[in-house]
Amino acid sequence: MTPWPASRCLLRPPVNLLLGSRLEDREPMLCPLLRPLIIALILAGVLAGPVARAESPTPSGDLSYLPELIETARGAKLWDDRYWHILLHYHRGLFGTVRSEQDDPRFFRSPVGKTNPQAELEATLASFFSEELVGRSKQPARCAFVARYEWLRAQLKFDESRMPPRQCERFDRWLAEMNAQSVSLIFPSAFMNNPSSMFGHTLLRVDQHGQTEQTRILAYTINYAADVAENEGPLYPIKGIYGFYKGYFSTIPYYLKVKEYRDLENRDIWEYRLNFTEHQVRRMLTHAWELGNASFDYYFFKENCSYHILSLLEVADPSLRLQDKFVLWTVPADTLRLLSRQDGTVTDITYRPSRSTQIRQRRAALTPEERALLGRLVSDATVTQSKEFAALAPERQALVLDIASDILLYRSNKDADREAAYRDRNVAILGVRSKLKALAPLIPIVPIAESPEQGHGTHRAAASFGWRNDELFEEVQLRAAYHDLLDPDTGYLKDAQIELLAASIRHYERQDQYRLERVNLVNIISLSPMDSVFHSPSWKLRSGLESQRNRRSDDRCRYCSTGVLNGGVGGAVQAPLLRHAVGFAFAEVESNVGAGLSHYHRIGAGGTVGALADLTDRWKVLASMTYLRFPIGDQSEDWRVSFGQRYTLMQNLALRMDFNHRLNDNEALLTILAYF
């Protein structure tokens, strides 16, 4: 049945429903007046046909054919085939056991299908002869698990005349609506204000026949995400780390994801066109359809968005073997680097700047007088009637008006309380803009960072030689993830630091002593430069262990292991100096616990000021000074001064020098860092 002309309104919401999208993904599409009526009709069961109801049961075919198929499958040991394992998400454990990462029992046809590939294959064959409606989508097995059916049909060379006849109209209509020609991997950059998006995100865009770069935004995406209830608060990262959320696949129009990432969260987007044939893309889509019946336990660090998107790419091209490369954790940027190393897999890379990036770069093209007019115009639309505005050339007026409109859209997305005021002001500005016949000058928007696959590896090992007070030491360091302020910025979000699971072991020469010098469970710093348009605060959080000089009179330890919990909020400004320079200040609180403290603990507050600067494209420096006063526990104060610099030797190799001063405690070290 050919979709009627309003298919953009009518058919796209059912696409989401079929694949189990979350409620917040089902936003109004392109027909806000028709949509409520259509939804009501769907819920009432009035809309016909196959979109709203499951396929009707049909005869069971030649049941004597089933034992023949099972016997042939046993002879070929099809359950050991890699492709069967990909479709069922099986992975082998340390002792050779097989277990599926899929966690919805309705995805399996056998009660033991999660751990028994043979039983699942034979039960799947049997289900093709059954009239039972299966899975969350309540369809016959042949229609619910299309990828399995098509693969088994090819392997066993089904005699279709002996198979039950079946029309999978819902799948056929969904596949036709996709109209797929190729697929792109989409990478929205890191979003520091959301724990699950701090490392970036990946999803797939299904590029349709006949699309251009201008119309590609209307394509569908295939997205995997955790189903998170509202107002989870501090439980959100904790439950995400330990797998308490369910993750689901969904299809969502790309323009909605662009709005979410680029306009609301101000994240630059990178698009990687993949070199898959139409046959491979179709094979991937049949499995995406099956995953509408699946759910996975969602883990932020391992089984996350990128990890399960890789499984779809393996369905398209089993030779890729992508998931095997991620054993303990999966970082989205690492998946991009892995794909880029597969010869011919990535054919083209496109950059889609965020609204904030566009505003910053277009505003930088204005003269000082035009920037002053822009600031007034954003606050008062009647500035368009001033002599100063009228004195501008028409094309410069158009540019100032366009930037003002972008700023007001940006602010309306950030400030719901004043959204109406910003919208009214923007309408007035657009009214003036519509009367101008001139085109604004084209301002090229360049990426603020290189594409992510060009960045250093997310793991880091280091070796240091240094001096502390009156003795020499050697040190080795290992960091699981991800990036700190002095690491090379290529491919990473500027002025942001996320360190997880970092530790260092030091050997002191004089005492011939080895000790655990430092552990960072988490060490995050987000510097967000403020100006007249952008007002996001900067913030920091650190939890771990460090070696501090003994403050007690006893000699139980010269350097005592001390637990540290530190957090702060503040602001940053970008200075028009050097290549890139940011000054920052934080108000912060800190608590310490350790044997080197009176009462074994102290709690206090204070602040930090500092600067971060790129001297050249390879040379970067960071300096800071901190004062903390501790009125609780070990009543004391602490002055800290640090200076560090890094010189990049190559993509995954850098040299670093640091000096740190604390009360009666000074150290300097030279470090060679290797990223992998």
C-alpha positions in Angstrom: 0.0 0.0 0.0 1.5 3.3 -1.1 1.7 5.9 1.8 -0.6 8.8 1.3 1.1 12.3 0.9 1.0 13.0 4.6 3.3 10.1 5.3 5.8 12.4 7.0 3.1 13.0 9.6 1.5 9.6 9.7 4.1 7.0 9.2 7.1 8.4 11.1 5.6 8.1 14.6 4.8 4.4 14.1 8.4 3.8 13.0 9.5 4.9 16.5 6.8 2.8 18.1 7.8 -0.3 16.3 11.4 -0.1 17.5 10.5 0.8 21.1 11.6 4.5 21.2 11.3 6.4 24.5 8.4 8.8 25.0 10.6 11.9 24.8 11.8 10.8 21.3 8.3 11.0 19.9 8.1 14.7 19.4 5.7 16.4 16.9 7.0 16.0 13.4 6.1 18.3 10.5 2.4 18.4 10.9 1.5 19.8 14.3 -2.2 20.3 13.4 -2.8 16.8 12.1 -0.6 14.9 14.6 -3.0 14.9 17.6 -5.8 13.6 15.5 -3.7 10.9 13.9 -2.5 9.7 17.3 -6.0 9.5 18.6 -7.1 7.5 15.6 -4.2 5.1 16.0 -5.0 4.5 19.7 -8.7 4.0 18.8 -7.8 1.4 16.3 -9.4 3.3 13.4 -6.3 3.7 11.3 -6.1 0.7 9.1 -4.2 -1.8 8.6 -0.9 -3.2 9.1 0.7 -0.1 10.8 -1.7 -0.5 13.7 -2.1 -4.2 14.1 -0.1 -7.4 13.9 -0.1 -9.6 10.8 -2.8 -12.2 10.8 -1.8 -15.8 11.5 -1.5 -17.9 8.3 -1.3 -21.7 7.8 1.7 -23.5 9.2 3.2 -24.9 5.9 4.6 -28.4 5.6 5.5 -29.4 9.1 7.4 -32.5 7.8 9.9 -30.0 6.3 11.0 -28.8 9.8 12.9 -32.0 10.8 14.7 -31.9 7.5 15.8 -28.3 8.0 17.0 -29.1 11.6 18.9 -32.1 10.4 20.6 -30.0 7.7 21.5 -27.3 10.2 23.0 -29.9 12.6 25.1 -31.4 9.8 26.5 -27.9 9.0 26.7 -26.9 12.7 25.2 -23.6 11.8 24.9 -22.5 15.4 28.7 -22.2 15.5 28.7 -19.8 12.5 30.0 -16.3 13.4 27.0 -14.6 11.7 24.5 -16.5 13.9 26.5 -15.3 16.9 26.4 -11.7 15.6 22.6 -11.8 15.1 22.0 -13.2 18.6 24.8 -11.1 20.2 26.7 -14.1 21.6 30.1 -13.7 23.0 32.5 -16.3 24.4 33.6 -16.0 28.0 37.0 -16.8 29.5 36.3 -20.5 29.8 34.7 -20.9 26.4 31.1 -20.5 27.5 28.8 -18.7 25.2 26.3 -16.1 26.4 24.2 -13.4 24.7 24.4 -9.8 25.8 20.8 -9.4 24.9 18.7 -9.3 28.1 15.0 -9.5 27.0 13.8 -13.1 27.1 11.3 -12.4 24.4 14.1 -12.0 21.9 14.9 -15.7 22.2 12.8 -18.5 20.8 14.3 -21.1 23.2 14.0 -20.9 27.0 17.8 -21.5 27.1 18.5 -19.4 24.0 20.6 -16.9 25.9 23.4 -19.5 26.5 22.7 -22.2 24.0 23.1 -21.2 20.3 22.1 -24.6 19.0 18.8 -24.7 21.0 18.1 -21.1 19.8 18.7 -21.9 16.2 16.4 -25.0 16.2 13.7 -23.2 18.2 13.9 -20.3 15.7 13.4 -22.7 12.7 10.4 -24.2 14.5 8.9 -20.8 15.2 8.8 -20.1 11.4 6.1 -22.8 11.2 4.2 -21.4 14.1 1.2 -19.0 14.2 2.3 -17.6 17.6 2.8 -13.8 17.7 6.2 -13.2 19.4 8.4 -10.4 20.7 7.4 -7.0 22.0 6.1 -6.2 18.5 3.7 -9.2 18.5 4.3 -10.5 15.0 4.9 -13.9 13.6 8.5 -15.0 14.1 9.3 -14.6 10.4 8.2 -11.0 10.5 9.7 -10.2 14.0 13.1 -11.7 13.2 13.6 -10.9 9.5 17.4 -11.0 9.6 17.4 -14.5 11.1 14.9 -15.8 8.6 16.8 -14.4 5.6 20.2 -15.7 6.8 18.8 -19.2 7.6 16.9 -19.2 4.2 20.2 -18.6 2.4 22.2 -21.1 4.4 19.6 -23.9 4.3 18.2 -23.0 0.8 14.6 -23.0 2.0 12.0 -24.5 -0.3 9.5 -21.6 0.0 6.7 -23.8 -1.3 7.0 -25.9 1.9 7.3 -22.8 4.2 4.2 -21.1 5.6 3.3 -18.2 3.3 3.6 -14.9 5.1 3.3 -11.2 4.3 5.3 -8.9 6.6 3.5 -5.7 5.7 4.7 -3.7 8.7 8.4 -4.5 7.9 8.0 -3.9 4.2 6.4 -0.5 4.8 9.1 0.4 7.3 11.9 -0.6 4.9 10.3 1.3 2.0 10.0 4.4 4.2 13.7 4.1 5.0 14.5 4.1 1.3 18.1 3.3 2.2 21.1 3.8 -0.1 24.0 4.2 2.4 24.7 4.7 6.1 26.7 7.3 8.1 28.1 7.1 11.6 27.2 10.2 13.5 29.4 11.5 16.3 28.1 14.4 18.5 31.1 15.8 20.4 31.4 15.6 24.2 28.7 17.3 26.4 30.2 18.0 29.8 26.9 18.6 31.6 25.6 15.1 31.0 27.6 12.1 32.5 26.5 9.7 29.8 27.6 12.1 27.0 30.9 13.3 28.4 32.8 11.1 26.0 30.6 11.9 23.0 27.9 9.7 21.5 27.5 7.7 18.3 24.4 6.8 16.3 23.7 5.8 12.7 22.0 7.8 10.0 20.3 6.0 7.1 20.9 8.0 4.0 18.1 7.7 1.4 18.1 7.6 -2.3 18.1 11.0 -3.9 19.1 12.9 -0.8 21.5 15.9 -1.0 23.6 17.4 1.7 20.8 20.0 2.1 18.0 17.4 2.5 20.0 14.8 4.4 18.7 16.2 7.7 15.3 14.6 6.9 16.8 11.1 7.0 16.2 8.6 9.8 18.7 7.6 12.5 19.2 4.4 14.4 20.0 5.2 18.0 20.7 3.2 21.1 20.2 4.8 24.5 19.3 4.1 28.1 15.7 4.4 29.1 16.1 6.9 32.0 13.2 8.1 34.2 12.9 11.9 34.8 14.4 13.4 38.0 16.9 10.6 38.6 19.3 13.1 40.1 22.6 11.7 41.6 21.3 8.2 41.0 21.7 8.7 37.3 25.5 8.1 36.9 25.5 5.5 39.6 22.8 3.4 38.1 24.3 3.9 34.6 27.7 2.7 35.7 26.3 -0.5 37.3 23.8 -1.4 34.6 20.5 -0.7 36.3 19.0 0.9 33.1 17.6 -0.8 30.1 18.9 0.2 26.7 16.7 0.2 23.6 17.2 0.8 19.9 14.9 3.4 18.2 14.5 5.2 14.9 14.3 9.0 15.1 14.3 11.6 12.4 17.8 13.1 12.1 16.6 16.7 12.3 15.3 16.0 15.8 18.7 14.7 16.9 20.4 17.7 15.2 18.1 20.0 17.2 19.0 18.1 20.4 22.7 18.0 20.0 23.6 21.1 17.9 21.0 23.6 19.0 20.1 22.6 22.6 23.3 21.1 23.9 25.6 23.1 21.5 27.6 20.1 20.4 29.5 20.0 17.2 28.6 17.0 15.0 30.9 14.9 12.8 29.4 12.6 10.1 31.3 9.6 8.8 30.0 8.2 5.5 30.5 4.4 5.6 31.4 2.4 2.5 28.7 -0.2 2.7 26.8 -1.6 -0.3 23.1 -1.4 -0.5 22.9 -5.1 0.2 25.0 -4.6 3.4 22.8 -1.7 4.4 19.6 -3.7 3.9 21.1 -6.5 6.0 21.9 -4.1 8.8 18.4 -2.7 8.7 16.7 -6.1 8.9 18.6 -6.6 12.2 17.8 -3.1 13.4 14.1 -4.1 12.9 14.7 -7.3 15.0 16.2 -5.2 17.8 12.9 -3.6 18.3 12.2 -6.8 20.2 15.4 -6.5 22.2 16.7 -4.7 25.3 20.2 -4.7 26.8 21.4 -3.8 30.3 23.0 -0.4 29.7 26.5 0.3 31.1 28.0 3.8 30.6 31.6 2.5 30.3 31.1 -0.8 28.4 27.8 -1.7 26.8 26.9 1.8 25.8 25.7 3.6 22.7 28.9 3.0 20.7 29.4 -0.6 21.7 25.9 -1.8 20.4 26.1 0.4 17.3 29.2 -1.6 16.4 27.1 -4.8 16.4 25.0 -3.4 13.6 28.0 -2.6 11.6 29.2 -6.1 12.1 25.9 -7.4 10.8 26.5 -5.3 7.6 30.1 -6.5 7.3 31.1 -9.5 9.6 34.8 -9.1 8.6 35.1 -5.9 10.7 35.2 -7.7 14.1 34.8 -4.4 16.0 33.3 -5.4 19.3 36.2 -7.8 20.0 38.5 -4.8 20.4 36.6 -3.5 23.4 37.0 -5.7 26.4 36.8 -3.5 29.5 35.3 -0.3 28.3 34.1 1.4 25.1 34.9 5.1 24.4 33.0 6.5 21.4 36.1 8.3 20.0 38.0 5.0 20.1 35.3 3.4 17.9 35.9 6.2 15.3 39.6 5.6 15.4 39.1 1.9 14.9 36.7 2.4 12.0 39.1 4.9 10.3 41.8 2.3 10.4 39.7 -0.2 8.4 40.8 0.3 4.8 38.1 1.9 2.7 35.4 1.8 5.4 35.1 5.6 5.9 34.7 7.4 2.6 33.8 10.9 3.6 33.8 13.1 6.8 31.4 16.1 7.2 31.4 18.7 9.9 28.1 20.2 11.2 28.9 23.0 13.6 26.8 23.7 16.7 24.8 26.9 17.0 27.3 28.3 19.6 30.2 27.6 17.3 28.5 29.5 14.4 27.7 32.4 16.6 31.2 32.7 18.0 32.9 32.6 14.5 30.4 34.8 12.7 30.5 37.4 15.6 34.4 37.4 15.3 34.0 38.6 11.7 32.2 41.8 12.9 34.0 45.1 13.4 34.0 46.6 17.0 31.2 49.0 16.0 29.1 46.2 14.6 29.6 44.1 17.7 28.5 47.0 19.9 25.3 47.3 17.7 24.8 43.5 17.9 24.8 43.7 21.7 22.3 46.4 21.8 20.1 44.8 19.1 19.8 41.5 21.1 18.4 43.5 24.0 16.3 45.9 22.0 14.9 45.2 18.5 14.2 48.9 17.9 18.0 49.5 17.5 17.3 48.6 13.8 15.7 52.1 13.5 18.9 53.9 14.8 21.2 56.0 12.7 24.2 53.7 13.5 22.4 50.7 12.1 21.1 52.6 9.0 24.7 53.7 8.3 25.8 50.0 7.7 25.9 48.6 4.2 22.9 46.4 3.5 25.0 43.2 3.5 26.5 44.1 6.9 23.0 44.9 8.2 21.9 41.4 7.1 24.9 39.8 8.8 24.3 41.6 12.1 20.5 40.7 12.0 21.3 37.0 11.2 23.7 36.8 14.2 21.2 38.5 16.5 18.5 36.0 15.5 20.9 33.1 16.2 21.7 34.5 19.6 18.0 34.9 20.5 17.3 31.3 19.4 20.3 30.2 21.5 19.0 32.0 24.6 15.4 30.9 24.1 16.6 27.3 24.2 18.7 27.9 27.3 16.2 30.0 29.3 12.6 28.6 29.4 11.4 31.4 31.7 12.2 34.1 29.2 11.6 32.0 26.0 8.5 34.1 25.0 10.4 37.4 25.4 13.3 36.1 23.3 10.9 34.7 20.7 9.0 38.0 20.3 12.3 39.9 20.0 13.4 37.5 17.3 10.2 37.9 15.4 10.8 41.6 15.3 14.3 41.1 14.0 13.3 38.6 11.4 10.6 41.1 10.2 13.3 43.7 9.5 15.6 41.0 7.9 12.8 39.9 5.5 12.7 43.5 4.1 16.4 43.4 3.2 17.2 42.2 -0.3 20.9 41.9 0.4 22.6 38.6 1.3 24.9 38.5 4.3 28.5 37.8 3.6 29.4 34.1 3.8 31.5 33.5 6.9 33.3 30.1 6.6 32.8 28.1 9.8 35.9 26.0 10.6 36.0 23.2 13.2 37.2 24.4 16.6 39.0 21.0 16.9 40.2 18.5 14.4 38.0 15.5 13.7 37.9 13.0 16.6 39.6 10.1 14.9 42.8 12.3 14.7 43.2 12.5 18.4 45.5 10.7 20.7 44.6 7.3 22.2 42.3 7.5 25.2 44.6 5.3 27.4 47.9 6.6 28.6 51.1 5.2 30.1 53.9 7.4 31.4 57.4 7.2 32.9 58.8 10.0 35.0 62.1 11.1 36.6 61.9 13.7 39.3 62.9 15.3 42.6 60.9 15.8 45.8 62.3 17.9 48.6 65.7 16.3 49.1 65.6 13.1 47.2 65.2 11.7 43.7 62.5 9.3 42.4 61.3 7.4 39.4 57.6 7.0 38.6 55.3 5.0 36.3 51.8 6.0 35.5 48.8 4.4 33.9 45.5 6.0 33.0 42.4 4.1 31.7 40.8 7.2 30.2 40.6 9.9 28.8 42.1 13.3 28.4 43.5 16.1 30.7 44.0 19.8 30.2 47.6 19.4 29.2 47.1 16.5 26.8 47.2 17.3 23.1 43.9 18.9 22.1 43.7 17.5 18.5 40.3 15.7 18.2 39.1 16.6 21.7 36.9 19.2 23.3 39.0 22.2 24.2 39.4 23.3 27.8 37.9 20.1 29.2 39.4 17.3 31.2 38.0 13.8 32.0 40.4 11.5 33.8 39.2 8.1 35.0 41.0 5.3 36.8 44.5 6.8 36.8 47.3 5.6 39.1 51.0 6.2 39.6 53.7 4.2 41.5 56.8 5.9 42.7 60.2 4.7 43.8 62.2 6.9 46.2 65.9 6.5 45.8 67.1 7.4 49.3 64.8 5.1 51.2 64.6 2.6 48.4 60.9 2.6 48.9 58.1 1.9 46.4 54.7 3.5 47.1 51.3 4.1 45.5 51.8 7.8 44.9 48.4 8.9 43.4 45.1 7.5 42.3 42.4 9.4 40.5 39.1 7.6 40.4 37.6 10.6 38.6 39.1 14.0 37.9 36.9 16.3 35.7 37.4 20.0 34.9 35.1 21.9 32.5 36.2 25.4 31.5 33.5 27.3 29.7 34.6 30.8 28.7 32.0 33.4 29.4 31.2 36.5 27.4 28.2 38.7 26.6 26.4 35.8 25.0 27.6 32.6 26.7 27.2 32.4 30.5 27.8 28.7 31.3 29.6 28.1 34.5 32.9 26.2 34.8 33.1 23.3 37.3 35.4 20.6 38.6 35.2 17.4 40.5 37.9 15.1 41.8 37.9 11.9 43.9 41.0 9.8 44.6 44.1 9.3 46.7 47.3 11.3 46.8 50.6 11.3 48.8 50.8 14.3 51.2 53.6 15.2 53.6 52.9 14.1 57.2 51.5 17.0 59.2 51.7 15.1 62.6 54.6 15.1 65.0 55.1 11.3 64.8 57.1 9.6 62.1 54.6 6.9 61.1 54.9 8.0 57.5 57.0 10.7 55.8 54.5 10.9 52.9 51.1 9.6 53.9 48.4 8.3 51.6 45.4 10.7 51.8 41.9 10.4 50.4 40.7 13.5 48.5 37.3 14.6 47.5 37.2 18.1 45.9 34.5 20.0 44.0 34.1 23.5 42.8 32.2 25.9 40.5 33.4 29.1 38.9 33.9 30.9 35.7 36.4 31.3 32.8 37.2 33.9 30.2 39.1 33.6 27.0 41.8 36.2 26.5 42.8 37.5 23.1 46.3 36.3 23.6 48.6 33.8 21.9 46.9 31.0 19.9 44.4 30.3 22.7 44.3 31.4 26.3 41.8 30.9 29.1 41.8 32.3 32.6 39.7 30.7 35.3 38.7 30.9 38.9 36.9 28.4 41.1 35.3 28.5 44.6 35.7 25.0 45.9 35.4 22.7 48.9 37.6 19.8 49.9 37.8 17.0 52.4 40.9 14.9 53.2 41.2 11.6 55.1 44.5 10.1 56.1 47.0 9.0 58.8 49.1 12.2 58.3 46.3 14.5 59.5 45.4 15.4 63.1 42.1 13.6 63.9 42.8 11.8 60.6 40.6 14.2 58.6 40.0 17.8 57.6 37.2 19.6 55.7 37.6 23.1 54.3 37.0 25.5 51.5 38.8 28.1 49.4 39.5 28.8 45.8 41.7 28.4 42.7 42.8 30.8 40.0 44.8 29.9 37.0 45.4 30.1 33.2 45.7 27.7 30.4 47.4 28.7 27.1 48.5 27.3 23.8 51.9 28.8 23.0 52.2 26.9 19.7 50.2 24.1 18.1 52.5 21.6 20.0 53.3 23.5 23.2 50.8 24.2 26.0 51.2 25.5 29.5 48.9 25.4 32.6 49.5 27.4 35.8 47.3 27.6 38.9 47.3 28.7 42.5 45.0 27.4 45.3 44.3 28.5 48.8 42.2 26.3 51.1 41.4 26.7 54.8 40.3 23.7 56.8 38.3 24.7 60.0 37.1 21.1 60.6 39.3 18.3 61.8 43.0 19.1 61.2 42.6 22.9 61.5 45.1 24.2 59.0 45.5 26.0 55.7 47.1 25.0 52.5 48.7 27.0 49.7 49.3 25.1 46.5 51.1 26.3 43.3 51.5 24.3 40.2 53.0 24.8 36.8 53.0 22.4 33.9 53.9 22.4 30.3 53.5 19.8 27.5 55.2 19.5 24.1 53.7 17.1 21.6 56.3 15.0 19.8 53.7 13.1 17.6 50.1 12.1 17.8 50.5 9.5 20.6 53.8 10.7 22.2 54.4 13.8 24.3 56.9 15.3 26.7 55.8 17.0 29.9 57.4 19.0 32.8 55.7 19.8 36.1 56.5 21.7 39.2 54.2 21.5 42.3 54.5 23.4 45.6 52.6 22.8 48.9 53.4 23.7 52.5 56.9 22.3 53.1 56.6 20.1 50.1 58.1 20.8 46.6 58.5 18.5 43.6 59.5 18.7 40.0 59.3 15.9 37.4 60.0 15.3 33.7 57.6 12.8 32.0 57.4 11.0 28.7 53.7 10.1 27.9 52.6 7.4 25.4 48.9 7.2 24.4 47.3 4.0 23.1 
